[in-house]
Amino acid sequence: MSSKPGFFKSAEMAKKFPLNPKHPERTCWGCDKYCSVNSLQCGNGSGRTQHPAEMLGEDWYQWGDWGIVADDSPADEKAD
């Protein structure tokens, strides 16, 4: 269901979810707003929600029951 390499979108998701973003620490991943760390809008707590890649590593979507089937292209968002 991925339309671009390095992104995943299911029927339930409002926005595409990047599998390995360049700077995940700059964004709150708790809802579909993807707010900046300095401008949290949804009231999802007092801090930001980390991206799974920050906690589990770059291959986070390959383990567990995430329901993500991604192509194995290395072109996530690392265009040089």
Contact map, one row per residue, 1 for C-alpha under 8 A:
11100001110000000000000000000000000000000000000000000000000000000000110000000000
11111111100000000000000000000000000000000000000000000000000000000000010000000000
11111011100000000000000000000000000000000000000000000000000000000000000000000000
01111111000000000000000000000000000000000000000000000000000000000000000000000000
01111110000000000000000000000000000000000000000000000000000000000000011010110000
01011111000000000111000000000000000000000000000000000000000000000000011011111000
01111111100000011110000000000000000000000000000000000000000000000000010000010000
11110111110000011110000000000000000000000000000000000000000000000001010000000000
11100011111010111000000000000000000000000000000000000000000000000000000000000000
10000001111110000000000000000000000000000000000000000000000000000000000000000000
00000000111110000000000000000000000000000000000000000000000000000000000000000000
00000000011111000000000000000000000000000000000000000000000000000000000000000000
00000000111111110000000000000001000000000000000000000000000000000000000000000000
00000000000111110000000000000001000000000000000000000000000000000000000000000000
00000000100011111000000000000001000000000000000000000000000000000000000000000000
00000011100011111100000000000000000000000000000000000000000000000000000000000000
00000011100000111110000000000000000000000000000000000000000000000000000000000000
00000111000000011111100000000000000000000000000000000000000000000000000000000000
00000111000000001111100000000000000000000000000000001000010010000000000000010000
00000100000000000111110100000000000000000000000000001000010000000000000000011000
00000000000000000111111100000000000000000000000000000000000000000000000000011000
00000000000000000001111100000000000000000000000000000000000000000000000000001100
00000000000000000000111111100000000000000000000000000000000000000000000000000000
00000000000000000001111111100000000000000000000001100100000000000000000000000000
00000000000000000000001111110000000010000000000001100100000000000000000000000000
00000000000000000000001111110000000110000000000000000000000000000000000000000000
00000000000000000000001111111000011110000000000101000000000000000000000000000000
00000000000000000000000011111110011110010000000111100000000000000000000000000000
00000000000000000000000000111111111000000000000111100000000000000000000000000000
00000000000000000000000000011111010000000001000111000000000000000000000000000000
00000000000000000000000000011111110000000100000000000000000000000000000000000000
00000000000011100000000000001111110000000000000000000000000000000000000000000000
00000000000000000000000000001011111000000100000000000000000000000000000000000000
00000000000000000000000000111111111100000000000000000000000000000000000000000000
00000000000000000000000000111000111110111000000000000000000000000000000000000000
00000000000000000000000001110000011111110000000000000000000000000000000000000000
00000000000000000000000011110000001111110000000100000000000000000000000000000000
00000000000000000000000000000000000111110000000000000000000000000000000000000000
00000000000000000000000000000000001111111000000000000000000000000000000000000000
00000000000000000000000000010000001111111110000100000000000000000000000000000000
00000000000000000000000000000000001000111110000000000000000000000000000000000000
00000000000000000000000000000010100000011111000000000000000000000000000000000000
00000000000000000000000000000000000000011111110000000000000000000000000000000000
00000000000000000000000000000100000000000111111100000000000000000000000000000000
00000000000000000000000000000000000000000011111100000000000000000000000000000000
00000000000000000000000000000000000000000011111100000000000000000000000000000000
00000000000000000000000000000000000000000001111110000000000000000000000000000000
00000000000000000000000000111100000010010001111111000000000000000000000000000000
00000000000000000000000000011100000000000000001111100000000000000000000000000000
00000000000000000000000110111100000000000000000111110110000000000000000000000000
00000000000000000000000110011000000000000000000011111110000000000000000000000000
00000000000000000000000000000000000000000000000001111111100100000000000000000000
00000000000000000011000000000000000000000000000000111111111100000000000000000000
00000000000000000000000110000000000000000000000001111111110000000000000000000000
00000000000000000000000000000000000000000000000001111111100000000000000000000000
00000000000000000000000000000000000000000000000000011111111100000000000000000000
00000000000000000000000000000000000000000000000000011111111100000000000000000000
00000000000000000011000000000000000000000000000000001101111100000000000000000000
00000000000000000000000000000000000000000000000000001001111111100000000000000000
00000000000000000000000000000000000000000000000000011001111111100000000000000000
00000000000000000010000000000000000000000000000000000000001111110101000000000000
00000000000000000000000000000000000000000000000000000000001111110001000000000000
00000000000000000000000000000000000000000000000000000000001111111100000000000000
00000000000000000000000000000000000000000000000000000000000011111100000000000000
00000000000000000000000000000000000000000000000000000000000000111110000000000000
00000000000000000000000000000000000000000000000000000000000010111111000000000000
00000000000000000000000000000000000000000000000000000000000000001111100000000000
00000001000000000000000000000000000000000000000000000000000011000111110000000000
10000000000000000000000000000000000000000000000000000000000000000011111000000000
11001111000000000000000000000000000000000000000000000000000000000001111100000000
00001100000000000000000000000000000000000000000000000000000000000000111110000000
00000000000000000000000000000000000000000000000000000000000000000000011111000000
00001100000000000000000000000000000000000000000000000000000000000000001111110000
00000100000000000000000000000000000000000000000000000000000000000000000111110000
00001100000000000000000000000000000000000000000000000000000000000000000011111110
00001110000000000011100000000000000000000000000000000000000000000000000011111100
00000100000000000001110000000000000000000000000000000000000000000000000000111110
00000000000000000000010000000000000000000000000000000000000000000000000000111111
00000000000000000000000000000000000000000000000000000000000000000000000000101111
00000000000000000000000000000000000000000000000000000000000000000000000000000111
